[in-house]
Amino acid sequence: MKRREPLTPDMTPLIDIVFLLLIFFLVTSVFKKEELALLLNLPKSEQAEASVEKKEISIELGETNLASGGKEVTFEELDQQLSKVSDKKSPVIVRIDKDVRYERIVKLLDILKKYDLNNLALINQKSQK
């Protein structure tokens, strides 16, 4: 009498499907870009934008509003957030609308100076030739 082997399903097609799904989700996923809260009209420049690798502080300044880290804040709330920054060398990325009054820019720069955050990068758009 012949001995029968127990029947087990073939796992190869299942593994193939799992890998195909994994590749599909990796290719179609959208990676998070910068957290921007305000729609700003940045001034144009001839130079390319510099890249920053450290943990950065992102600030956006519009004509009537202000955002930090992708969330709208007031100057007082920004002052409180910046007082908690421990690494004074961390880069501060500032995007300022080209129509903002100079008074608001000076107010922002005063807050940054107050907490000795001097590693400042002003972001603009590269001009089209």
Secondary structure, DSSP 8 states (H G I E B T S, - for coil): -----------HHHHHHHHHHHHHHHHH---------S-----EESS------S--EEEEE-SS-EEETTEEE-HHHHHHHHHT---TTS-EEEEE-TT--HHHHHHHHHHHHHTT---EEEE-EE---
